[in-house]
Amino acid sequence: MRYLLCLILCAISATVSAQTVTIQPTKAEFTASVNHNDVIIGTTTPTLTNYTISVMAGLTQVLAPVSLGKPTPDGTNTISVPLSSITGFLALPKNTVYTAFVTAVGPGGTATGAASGPFAFALAPAAVSGLVVKP
């Protein structure tokens, strides 16, 4: 199963060490597999049954593959999935840089696309202390 994958985590970006890290991403976007609508020859069985997404922090997998189902691509063959709909995604620890991978899954096996660009979820600022209102 070959396909072109371009996972884009959309949000505000900040530059860190010559790499752009997407901060507070809201969705995952990728190009659908070229086999998205194909069926196995001589059958009605889909070549592609679903996509999964997994997340890595460095070399450590921090989110096991989660099924994205088989969303319908838009007119440009792009699939967009809100991160809030992906189990465990928004619960990832804050202030850690991650990359994500989307895998096309079917009865003939799997094909994983290239890694996304780096992304992170920022901590809220700490509360101030020692506030005194003076005349």
N, CA, C and O atoms as a GROMACS GRO file, in nm:
protein
  540
    1MET      N    1   0.084  -0.118   0.000
    1MET     CA    2   0.000   0.000   0.000
    1MET      C    3   0.088   0.124   0.000
    1MET      O    4   0.152   0.155   0.100
    2ARG      N    5   0.091   0.192  -0.108
    2ARG     CA    6   0.169   0.315  -0.114
    2ARG      C    7   0.074   0.431  -0.101
    2ARG      O    8  -0.038   0.428  -0.152
    3TYR      N    9   0.119   0.533  -0.035
    3TYR     CA   10   0.042   0.654  -0.033
    3TYR      C   11   0.128   0.770   0.013
    3TYR      O   12   0.230   0.752   0.080
    4LEU      N   13   0.085   0.886  -0.023
    4LEU     CA   14   0.156   1.006   0.015
    4LEU      C   15   0.093   1.060   0.142
    4LEU      O   16  -0.028   1.082   0.147
    5LEU      N   17   0.173   1.080   0.243
    5LEU     CA   18   0.122   1.127   0.371
    5LEU      C   19   0.187   1.258   0.406
    5LEU      O   20   0.309   1.272   0.399
    6CYS      N   21   0.108   1.349   0.443
    6CYS     CA   22   0.159   1.477   0.490
    6CYS      C   23   0.076   1.515   0.610
    6CYS      O   24  -0.032   1.572   0.595
    7LEU      N   25   0.125   1.485   0.729
    7LEU     CA   26   0.052   1.515   0.850
    7LEU      C   27   0.087   1.655   0.893
    7LEU      O   28   0.204   1.687   0.914
    8ILE      N   29  -0.013   1.737   0.906
    8ILE     CA   30   0.008   1.875   0.945
    8ILE      C   31  -0.074   1.901   1.070
    8ILE      O   32  -0.196   1.885   1.070
    9LEU      N   33  -0.009   1.940   1.174
    9LEU     CA   34  -0.080   1.976   1.296
    9LEU      C   35  -0.093   2.128   1.295
    9LEU      O   36   0.006   2.200   1.303
   10CYS      N   37  -0.217   2.173   1.285
   10CYS     CA   38  -0.244   2.314   1.260
   10CYS      C   39  -0.263   2.391   1.391
   10CYS      O   40  -0.342   2.350   1.476
   11ALA      N   41  -0.192   2.499   1.406
   11ALA     CA   42  -0.205   2.589   1.520
   11ALA      C   43  -0.102   2.698   1.505
   11ALA      O   44  -0.043   2.716   1.399
   12ILE      N   45  -0.080   2.771   1.613
   12ILE     CA   46   0.022   2.875   1.617
   12ILE      C   47   0.158   2.808   1.624
   12ILE      O   48   0.172   2.706   1.691
   13SER      N   49   0.257   2.864   1.556
   13SER     CA   50   0.390   2.802   1.556
   13SER      C   51   0.492   2.892   1.624
   13SER      O   52   0.481   3.015   1.621
   14ALA      N   53   0.589   2.829   1.684
   14ALA     CA   54   0.701   2.901   1.744
   14ALA      C   55   0.829   2.838   1.691
   14ALA      O   56   0.831   2.717   1.666
   15THR      N   57   0.934   2.915   1.674
   15THR     CA   58   1.059   2.862   1.621
   15THR      C   59   1.152   2.825   1.735
   15THR      O   60   1.176   2.906   1.825
   16VAL      N   61   1.204   2.702   1.732
   16VAL     CA   62   1.296   2.654   1.834
   16VAL      C   63   1.408   2.581   1.763
   16VAL      O   64   1.383   2.485   1.690
   17SER      N   65   1.531   2.624   1.782
   17SER     CA   66   1.650   2.558   1.728
   17SER      C   67   1.635   2.521   1.581
   17SER      O   68   1.656   2.406   1.544
   18ALA      N   69   1.600   2.615   1.498
   18ALA     CA   70   1.589   2.599   1.353
   18ALA      C   71   1.478   2.504   1.310
   18ALA      O   72   1.463   2.478   1.190
   19GLN      N   73   1.400   2.453   1.403
   19GLN     CA   74   1.283   2.372   1.370
   19GLN      C   75   1.160   2.448   1.414
   19GLN      O   76   1.161   2.515   1.518
   20THR      N   77   1.054   2.439   1.337
   20THR     CA   78   0.929   2.501   1.378
   20THR      C   79   0.848   2.399   1.456
   20THR      O   80   0.815   2.292   1.404
   21VAL      N   81   0.817   2.432   1.579
   21VAL     CA   82   0.735   2.346   1.664
   21VAL      C   83   0.595   2.406   1.667
   21VAL      O   84   0.578   2.522   1.704
   22THR      N   85   0.497   2.328   1.629
   22THR     CA   86   0.359   2.374   1.634
   22THR      C   87   0.310   2.368   1.778
   22THR      O   88   0.315   2.262   1.841
   23ILE      N   89   0.264   2.480   1.829
   23ILE     CA   90   0.216   2.489   1.966
   23ILE      C   91   0.063   2.488   1.966
   23ILE      O   92   0.000   2.556   1.886
   24GLN      N   93   0.006   2.411   2.055
   24GLN     CA   94  -0.140   2.399   2.071
   24GLN      C   95  -0.209   2.356   1.940
   24GLN      O   96  -0.300   2.425   1.894
   25PRO      N   97  -0.168   2.246   1.882
   25PRO     CA   98  -0.234   2.201   1.758
   25PRO      C   99  -0.380   2.168   1.783
   25PRO      O  100  -0.418   2.135   1.895
   26THR      N  101  -0.461   2.178   1.679
   26THR     CA  102  -0.604   2.151   1.692
   26THR      C  103  -0.652   2.038   1.603
   26THR      O  104  -0.758   1.980   1.628
   27LYS      N  105  -0.577   2.006   1.498
   27LYS     CA  106  -0.621   1.898   1.409
   27LYS      C  107  -0.502   1.832   1.343
   27LYS      O  108  -0.393   1.888   1.334
   28ALA      N  109  -0.526   1.711   1.297
   28ALA     CA  110  -0.428   1.637   1.218
   28ALA      C  111  -0.481   1.632   1.076
   28ALA      O  112  -0.596   1.596   1.054
   29GLU      N  113  -0.397   1.668   0.981
   29GLU     CA  114  -0.435   1.662   0.840
   29GLU      C  115  -0.333   1.579   0.764
   29GLU      O  116  -0.213   1.590   0.787
   30PHE      N  117  -0.383   1.495   0.674
   30PHE     CA  118  -0.294   1.414   0.592
   30PHE      C  119  -0.361   1.384   0.459
   30PHE      O  120  -0.484   1.390   0.448
   31THR      N  121  -0.281   1.350   0.360
   31THR     CA  122  -0.331   1.313   0.229
   31THR      C  123  -0.377   1.168   0.235
   31THR      O  124  -0.303   1.080   0.281
   32ALA      N  125  -0.497   1.142   0.188
   32ALA     CA  126  -0.552   1.006   0.189
   32ALA      C  127  -0.464   0.912   0.107
   32ALA      O  128  -0.398   0.954   0.012
   33SER      N  129  -0.463   0.787   0.146
   33SER     CA  130  -0.392   0.683   0.071
   33SER      C  131  -0.446   0.676  -0.071
   33SER      O  132  -0.564   0.699  -0.095
   34VAL      N  133  -0.358   0.646  -0.165
   34VAL     CA  134  -0.404   0.628  -0.303
   34VAL      C  135  -0.498   0.508  -0.312
   34VAL      O  136  -0.570   0.494  -0.411
   35ASN      N  137  -0.497   0.421  -0.213
   35ASN     CA  138  -0.585   0.304  -0.208
   35ASN      C  139  -0.712   0.329  -0.126
   35ASN      O  140  -0.787   0.235  -0.098
   36HIS      N  141  -0.737   0.453  -0.090
   36HIS     CA  142  -0.847   0.486   0.001
   36HIS      C  143  -0.980   0.424  -0.043
   36HIS      O  144  -1.054   0.372   0.041
   37ASN      N  145  -1.012   0.428  -0.171
   37ASN     CA  146  -1.141   0.378  -0.220
   37ASN      C  147  -1.132   0.247  -0.298
   37ASN      O  148  -1.231   0.202  -0.355
   38ASP      N  149  -1.013   0.186  -0.302
   38ASP     CA  150  -0.995   0.063  -0.379
   38ASP      C  151  -1.055  -0.058  -0.307
   38ASP      O  152  -1.075  -0.057  -0.186
   39VAL      N  153  -1.082  -0.162  -0.385
   39VAL     CA  154  -1.124  -0.291  -0.329
   39VAL      C  155  -1.029  -0.397  -0.382
   39VAL      O  156  -0.966  -0.380  -0.486
   40ILE      N  157  -1.019  -0.507  -0.308
   40ILE     CA  158  -0.936  -0.619  -0.351
   40ILE      C  159  -0.999  -0.679  -0.477
   40ILE      O  160  -1.119  -0.704  -0.481
   41ILE      N  161  -0.917  -0.702  -0.579
   41ILE     CA  162  -0.966  -0.751  -0.710
   41ILE      C  163  -1.053  -0.874  -0.692
   41ILE      O  164  -1.016  -0.969  -0.622
   42GLY      N  165  -1.170  -0.871  -0.756
   42GLY     CA  166  -1.261  -0.985  -0.753
   42GLY      C  167  -1.347  -0.992  -0.628
   42GLY      O  168  -1.420  -1.089  -0.609
   43THR      N  169  -1.338  -0.890  -0.543
   43THR     CA  170  -1.417  -0.891  -0.418
   43THR      C  171  -1.478  -0.752  -0.398
   43THR      O  172  -1.459  -0.661  -0.478
   44THR      N  173  -1.550  -0.740  -0.290
   44THR     CA  174  -1.599  -0.608  -0.247
   44THR      C  175  -1.527  -0.564  -0.120
   44THR      O  176  -1.566  -0.467  -0.056
   45THR      N  177  -1.420  -0.636  -0.085
   45THR     CA  178  -1.343  -0.605   0.036
   45THR      C  179  -1.254  -0.483   0.013
   45THR      O  180  -1.174  -0.482  -0.080
   46PRO      N  181  -1.267  -0.381   0.098
   46PRO     CA  182  -1.182  -0.262   0.081
   46PRO      C  183  -1.034  -0.295   0.101
   46PRO      O  184  -0.998  -0.374   0.188
   47THR      N  185  -0.950  -0.233   0.019
   47THR     CA  186  -0.804  -0.246   0.035
   47THR      C  187  -0.759  -0.176   0.162
   47THR      O  188  -0.665  -0.221   0.229
   48LEU      N  189  -0.826  -0.067   0.196
   48LEU     CA  190  -0.794   0.010   0.315
   48LEU      C  191  -0.916   0.012   0.406
   48LEU      O  192  -1.025   0.052   0.364
   49THR      N  193  -0.898  -0.033   0.530
   49THR     CA  194  -1.012  -0.038   0.623
   49THR      C  195  -1.016   0.080   0.717
   49THR      O  196  -1.124   0.125   0.755
   50ASN      N  197  -0.899   0.132   0.756
   50ASN     CA  198  -0.896   0.245   0.848
   50ASN      C  199  -0.755   0.304   0.854
   50ASN      O  200  -0.660   0.249   0.800
   51TYR      N  201  -0.745   0.417   0.921
   51TYR     CA  202  -0.616   0.481   0.951
   51TYR      C  203  -0.598   0.479   1.102
   51TYR      O  204  -0.695   0.483   1.178
   52THR      N  205  -0.471   0.474   1.146
   52THR     CA  206  -0.441   0.491   1.288
   52THR      C  207  -0.341   0.604   1.302
   52THR      O  208  -0.269   0.636   1.208
   53ILE      N  209  -0.337   0.663   1.422
   53ILE     CA  210  -0.237   0.765   1.452
   53ILE      C  211  -0.167   0.723   1.580
   53ILE      O  212  -0.231   0.677   1.675
   54SER      N  213  -0.036   0.740   1.582
   54SER     CA  214   0.043   0.714   1.704
   54SER      C  215   0.134   0.833   1.726
   54SER      O  216   0.164   0.909   1.634
   55VAL      N  217   0.178   0.849   1.851
   55VAL     CA  218   0.258   0.966   1.889
   55VAL      C  219   0.385   0.921   1.958
   55VAL      O  220   0.385   0.830   2.041
   56MET      N  221   0.495   0.988   1.922
   56MET     CA  222   0.626   0.960   1.981
   56MET      C  223   0.681   1.086   2.047
   56MET      O  224   0.660   1.197   1.999
   57ALA      N  225   0.751   1.067   2.158
   57ALA     CA  226   0.832   1.172   2.220
   57ALA      C  227   0.975   1.121   2.210
   57ALA      O  228   1.014   1.032   2.285
   58GLY      N  229   1.051   1.175   2.118
   58GLY     CA  230   1.183   1.121   2.090
   58GLY      C  231   1.167   0.981   2.032
   58GLY      O  232   1.098   0.963   1.932
   59LEU      N  233   1.230   0.881   2.094
   59LEU     CA  234   1.220   0.743   2.047
   59LEU      C  235   1.117   0.662   2.124
   59LEU      O  236   1.104   0.542   2.102
   60THR      N  237   1.044   0.727   2.214
   60THR     CA  238   0.947   0.658   2.299
   60THR      C  239   0.805   0.680   2.249
   60THR      O  240   0.762   0.793   2.228
   61GLN      N  241   0.734   0.571   2.231
   61GLN     CA  242   0.593   0.582   2.192
   61GLN      C  243   0.513   0.620   2.316
   61GLN      O  244   0.514   0.547   2.416
   62VAL      N  245   0.443   0.732   2.309
   62VAL     CA  246   0.366   0.779   2.424
   62VAL      C  247   0.215   0.766   2.402
   62VAL      O  248   0.137   0.778   2.496
   63LEU      N  249   0.175   0.740   2.279
   63LEU     CA  250   0.034   0.715   2.250
   63LEU      C  251   0.030   0.600   2.150
   63LEU      O  252   0.069   0.614   2.034
   64ALA      N  253  -0.020   0.484   2.198
   64ALA     CA  254  -0.030   0.368   2.111
   64ALA      C  255  -0.124   0.401   1.996
   64ALA      O  256  -0.206   0.493   2.007
   65PRO      N  257  -0.114   0.328   1.886
   65PRO     CA  258  -0.200   0.359   1.772
   65PRO      C  259  -0.348   0.365   1.810
   65PRO      O  260  -0.401   0.275   1.875
   66VAL      N  261  -0.412   0.473   1.768
   66VAL     CA  262  -0.554   0.495   1.793
   66VAL      C  263  -0.622   0.501   1.656
   66VAL      O  264  -0.576   0.571   1.566
   67SER      N  265  -0.731   0.427   1.641
   67SER     CA  266  -0.801   0.426   1.512
   67SER      C  267  -0.866   0.561   1.485
   67SER      O  268  -0.931   0.619   1.571
   68LEU      N  269  -0.848   0.608   1.362
   68LEU     CA  270  -0.915   0.729   1.316
   68LEU      C  271  -1.038   0.693   1.232
   68LEU      O  272  -1.108   0.781   1.183
   69GLY      N  273  -1.063   0.563   1.217
   69GLY     CA  274  -1.169   0.521   1.127
   69GLY      C  275  -1.123   0.541   0.984
   69GLY      O  276  -1.004   0.535   0.954
   70LYS      N  277  -1.218   0.566   0.896
   70LYS     CA  278  -1.186   0.591   0.755
   70LYS      C  279  -1.259   0.719   0.713
   70LYS      O  280  -1.360   0.713   0.642
   71PRO      N  281  -1.207   0.836   0.758
   71PRO     CA  282  -1.272   0.961   0.725
   71PRO      C  283  -1.273   0.987   0.574
   71PRO      O  284  -1.185   0.939   0.502
   72THR      N  285  -1.371   1.061   0.529
   72THR     CA  286  -1.382   1.095   0.387
   72THR      C  287  -1.289   1.211   0.354
   72THR      O  288  -1.294   1.315   0.421
   73PRO      N  289  -1.205   1.196   0.251
   73PRO     CA  290  -1.118   1.306   0.211
   73PRO      C  291  -1.200   1.420   0.150
   73PRO      O  292  -1.309   1.398   0.098
   74ASP      N  293  -1.145   1.542   0.156
   74ASP     CA  294  -1.211   1.656   0.092
   74ASP      C  295  -1.177   1.655  -0.057
   74ASP      O  296  -1.119   1.559  -0.107
   75GLY      N  297  -1.212   1.761  -0.128
   75GLY     CA  298  -1.189   1.770  -0.272
   75GLY      C  299  -1.043   1.770  -0.313
   75GLY      O  300  -1.012   1.745  -0.429
   76THR      N  301  -0.952   1.798  -0.218
   76THR     CA  302  -0.808   1.795  -0.248
   76THR      C  303  -0.743   1.666  -0.199
   76THR      O  304  -0.620   1.656  -0.196
   77ASN      N  305  -0.826   1.568  -0.161
   77ASN     CA  306  -0.780   1.438  -0.110
   77ASN      C  307  -0.715   1.449   0.028
   77ASN      O  308  -0.633   1.366   0.066
   78THR      N  309  -0.752   1.554   0.102
   78THR     CA  310  -0.699   1.576   0.237
   78THR      C  311  -0.799   1.527   0.340
   78THR      O  312  -0.919   1.553   0.330
   79ILE      N  313  -0.749   1.457   0.440
   79ILE     CA  314  -0.831   1.413   0.553
   79ILE      C  315  -0.793   1.501   0.672
   79ILE      O  316  -0.675   1.520   0.700
   80SER      N  317  -0.893   1.553   0.740
   80SER     CA  318  -0.871   1.639   0.856
   80SER      C  319  -0.946   1.580   0.975
   80SER      O  320  -1.066   1.552   0.967
   81VAL      N  321  -0.874   1.562   1.087
   81VAL     CA  322  -0.934   1.502   1.206
   81VAL      C  323  -0.907   1.594   1.325
   81VAL      O  324  -0.791   1.622   1.356
   82PRO      N  325  -1.012   1.641   1.394
   82PRO     CA  326  -0.989   1.723   1.514
   82PRO      C  327  -0.918   1.640   1.621
   82PRO      O  328  -0.956   1.526   1.647
   83LEU      N  329  -0.816   1.698   1.683
   83LEU     CA  330  -0.742   1.625   1.786
   83LEU      C  331  -0.832   1.591   1.905
   83LEU      O  332  -0.810   1.491   1.973
   84SER      N  333  -0.932   1.674   1.929
   84SER     CA  334  -1.023   1.649   2.042
   84SER      C  335  -1.102   1.519   2.023
   84SER      O  336  -1.157   1.466   2.120
   85SER      N  337  -1.108   1.467   1.901
   85SER     CA  338  -1.180   1.342   1.876
   85SER      C  339  -1.091   1.219   1.887
   85SER      O  340  -1.140   1.106   1.875
   86ILE      N  341  -0.961   1.237   1.910
   86ILE     CA  342  -0.867   1.126   1.917
   86ILE      C  343  -0.841   1.092   2.064
   86ILE      O  344  -0.784   1.173   2.137
   87THR      N  345  -0.883   0.975   2.106
   87THR     CA  346  -0.870   0.932   2.245
   87THR      C  347  -0.726   0.946   2.294
   87THR      O  348  -0.634   0.892   2.232
   88GLY      N  349  -0.707   1.017   2.402
   88GLY     CA  350  -0.576   1.030   2.466
   88GLY      C  351  -0.489   1.142   2.413
   88GLY      O  352  -0.389   1.176   2.477
   89PHE      N  353  -0.522   1.200   2.300
   89PHE     CA  354  -0.434   1.298   2.238
   89PHE      C  355  -0.419   1.423   2.323
   89PHE      O  356  -0.307   1.469   2.346
   90LEU      N  357  -0.529   1.478   2.368
   90LEU     CA  358  -0.522   1.603   2.444
   90LEU      C  359  -0.475   1.581   2.588
   90LEU      O  360  -0.448   1.678   2.660
   91ALA      N  361  -0.464   1.455   2.630
   91ALA     CA  362  -0.414   1.425   2.764
   91ALA      C  363  -0.263   1.404   2.767
   91ALA      O  364  -0.206   1.375   2.872
   92LEU      N  365  -0.197   1.420   2.652
   92LEU     CA  366  -0.051   1.406   2.649
   92LEU      C  367   0.011   1.509   2.742
   92LEU      O  368  -0.040   1.620   2.753
   93PRO      N  369   0.121   1.474   2.809
   93PRO     CA  370   0.186   1.569   2.899
   93PRO      C  371   0.225   1.698   2.827
   93PRO      O  372   0.264   1.696   2.710
   94LYS      N  373   0.214   1.809   2.896
   94LYS     CA  374   0.245   1.940   2.841
   94LYS      C  375   0.397   1.963   2.839
   94LYS      O  376   0.472   1.893   2.906
   95ASN      N  377   0.438   2.062   2.759
   95ASN     CA  378   0.579   2.103   2.748
   95ASN      C  379   0.671   1.990   2.705
   95ASN      O  380   0.786   1.983   2.749
   96THR      N  381   0.622   1.902   2.620
   96THR     CA  382   0.702   1.795   2.561
   96THR      C  383   0.684   1.804   2.410
   96THR      O  384   0.574   1.827   2.362
   97VAL      N  385   0.792   1.786   2.336
   97VAL     CA  386   0.784   1.792   2.190
   97VAL      C  387   0.755   1.651   2.138
   97VAL      O  388   0.821   1.554   2.176
   98TYR      N  389   0.655   1.642   2.052
   98TYR     CA  390   0.608   1.514   1.997
   98TYR      C  391   0.616   1.514   1.845
   98TYR      O  392   0.628   1.618   1.782
   99THR      N  393   0.609   1.394   1.787
   99THR     CA  394   0.583   1.375   1.645
   99THR      C  395   0.474   1.268   1.636
   99THR      O  396   0.460   1.185   1.725
  100ALA      N  397   0.399   1.273   1.527
  100ALA     CA  398   0.292   1.176   1.508
  100ALA      C  399   0.311   1.104   1.375
  100ALA      O  400   0.376   1.154   1.284
  101PHE      N  401   0.253   0.985   1.368
  101PHE     CA  402   0.258   0.902   1.247
  101PHE      C  403   0.119   0.851   1.218
  101PHE      O  404   0.048   0.808   1.308
  102VAL      N  405   0.078   0.856   1.091
  102VAL     CA  406  -0.048   0.797   1.049
  102VAL      C  407  -0.016   0.673   0.968
  102VAL      O  408   0.073   0.673   0.883
  103THR      N  409  -0.091   0.566   0.996
  103THR     CA  410  -0.073   0.439   0.928
  103THR      C  411  -0.202   0.400   0.857
  103THR      O  412  -0.310   0.407   0.916
  104ALA      N  413  -0.191   0.360   0.731
  104ALA     CA  414  -0.304   0.305   0.658
  104ALA      C  415  -0.310   0.156   0.689
  104ALA      O  416  -0.208   0.088   0.684
  105VAL      N  417  -0.429   0.106   0.721
  105VAL     CA  418  -0.446  -0.032   0.763
  105VAL      C  419  -0.546  -0.102   0.670
  105VAL      O  420  -0.650  -0.046   0.637
  106GLY      N  421  -0.512  -0.223   0.629
  106GLY     CA  422  -0.603  -0.302   0.546
  106GLY      C  423  -0.574  -0.449   0.563
  106GLY      O  424  -0.481  -0.486   0.634
  107PRO      N  425  -0.654  -0.534   0.498
  107PRO     CA  426  -0.634  -0.678   0.512
  107PRO      C  427  -0.500  -0.726   0.460
  107PRO      O  428  -0.454  -0.834   0.499
  108GLY      N  429  -0.435  -0.648   0.372
  108GLY     CA  430  -0.306  -0.688   0.318
  108GLY      C  431  -0.187  -0.638   0.398
  108GLY      O  432  -0.072  -0.668   0.364
  109GLY      N  433  -0.214  -0.564   0.504
  109GLY     CA  434  -0.103  -0.513   0.586
  109GLY      C  435  -0.121  -0.366   0.620
  109GLY      O  436  -0.232  -0.313   0.618
  110THR      N  437  -0.010  -0.301   0.651
  110THR     CA  438  -0.011  -0.161   0.692
  110THR      C  439   0.097  -0.084   0.617
  110THR      O  440   0.194  -0.142   0.567
  111ALA      N  441   0.078   0.047   0.610
  111ALA     CA  442   0.179   0.135   0.552
  111ALA      C  443   0.179   0.263   0.634
  111ALA      O  444   0.078   0.332   0.644
  112THR      N  445   0.294   0.295   0.692
  112THR     CA  446   0.306   0.414   0.776
  112THR      C  447   0.373   0.525   0.699
  112THR      O  448   0.474   0.504   0.632
  113GLY      N  449   0.316   0.644   0.707
  113GLY     CA  450   0.370   0.761   0.640
  113GLY      C  451   0.483   0.823   0.720
  113GLY      O  452   0.517   0.778   0.829
  114ALA      N  453   0.539   0.928   0.665
  114ALA     CA  454   0.648   1.002   0.730
  114ALA      C  455   0.597   1.069   0.857
  114ALA      O  456   0.477   1.090   0.874
  115ALA      N  457   0.689   1.102   0.944
  115ALA     CA  458   0.654   1.169   1.071
  115ALA      C  459   0.601   1.309   1.044
  115ALA      O  460   0.640   1.375   0.948
  116SER      N  461   0.513   1.352   1.132
  116SER     CA  462   0.466   1.491   1.127
  116SER      C  463   0.581   1.583   1.168
  116SER      O  464   0.686   1.536   1.212
  117GLY      N  465   0.560   1.711   1.154
  117GLY     CA  466   0.652   1.806   1.212
  117GLY      C  467   0.636   1.802   1.364
  117GLY      O  468   0.538   1.747   1.414
  118PRO      N  469   0.731   1.859   1.437
  118PRO     CA  470   0.721   1.858   1.583
  118PRO      C  471   0.606   1.945   1.632
  118PRO      O  472   0.574   2.048   1.573
  119PHE      N  473   0.544   1.901   1.741
  119PHE     CA  474   0.436   1.979   1.802
  119PHE      C  475   0.440   1.961   1.953
  119PHE      O  476   0.501   1.868   2.004
  120ALA      N  477   0.373   2.053   2.024
  120ALA     CA  478   0.371   2.049   2.170
  120ALA      C  479   0.245   2.117   2.222
  120ALA      O  480   0.185   2.200   2.154
  121PHE      N  481   0.208   2.080   2.342
  121PHE     CA  482   0.099   2.145   2.413
  121PHE      C  483   0.163   2.223   2.527
  121PHE      O  484   0.236   2.165   2.609
  122ALA      N  485   0.137   2.352   2.534
  122ALA     CA  486   0.201   2.437   2.633
  122ALA      C  487   0.125   2.435   2.765
  122ALA      O  488   0.003   2.420   2.769
  123LEU      N  489   0.201   2.450   2.873
  123LEU     CA  490   0.140   2.467   3.006
  123LEU      C  491   0.081   2.606   3.016
  123LEU      O  492   0.131   2.700   2.953
  124ALA      N  493  -0.022   2.619   3.094
  124ALA     CA  494  -0.074   2.752   3.124
  124ALA      C  495   0.029   2.820   3.214
  124ALA      O  496   0.098   2.752   3.290
  125PRO      N  497   0.040   2.954   3.208
  125PRO     CA  498   0.135   3.022   3.294
  125PRO      C  499   0.101   3.000   3.442
  125PRO      O  500  -0.015   2.982   3.478
  126ALA      N  501   0.204   3.003   3.524
  126ALA     CA  502   0.182   2.990   3.669
  126ALA      C  503   0.116   3.118   3.722
  126ALA      O  504   0.136   3.227   3.668
  127ALA      N  505   0.039   3.100   3.826
  127ALA     CA  506  -0.029   3.215   3.886
  127ALA      C  507   0.072   3.308   3.952
  127ALA      O  508   0.177   3.265   3.999
  128VAL      N  509   0.039   3.434   3.955
  128VAL     CA  510   0.125   3.532   4.023
  128VAL      C  511   0.105   3.516   4.173
  128VAL      O  512   0.005   3.460   4.218
  129SER      N  513   0.199   3.566   4.250
  129SER     CA  514   0.185   3.562   4.396
  129SER      C  515   0.230   3.696   4.453
  129SER      O  516   0.297   3.774   4.386
  130GLY      N  517   0.194   3.720   4.574
  130GLY     CA  518   0.239   3.841   4.643
  130GLY      C  519   0.171   3.967   4.596
  130GLY      O  520   0.226   4.076   4.612
  131LEU      N  521   0.053   3.957   4.540
  131LEU     CA  522  -0.017   4.076   4.493
  131LEU      C  523  -0.064   4.160   4.611
  131LEU      O  524  -0.132   4.112   4.701
  132VAL      N  525  -0.025   4.285   4.607
  132VAL     CA  526  -0.070   4.379   4.709
  132VAL      C  527  -0.123   4.502   4.635
  132VAL      O  528  -0.055   4.558   4.549
  133VAL      N  529  -0.242   4.542   4.669
  133VAL     CA  530  -0.299   4.663   4.609
  133VAL      C  531  -0.275   4.775   4.709
  133VAL      O  532  -0.319   4.768   4.824
  134LYS      N  533  -0.207   4.876   4.664
  134LYS     CA  534  -0.168   4.984   4.756
  134LYS      C  535  -0.239   5.115   4.717
  134LYS      O  536  -0.275   5.135   4.601
  135PRO      N  537  -0.257   5.202   4.815
  135PRO     CA  538  -0.317   5.332   4.788
  135PRO      C  539  -0.224   5.419   4.704
  135PRO      O  540  -0.259   5.533   4.672
   0.00000   0.00000   0.00000
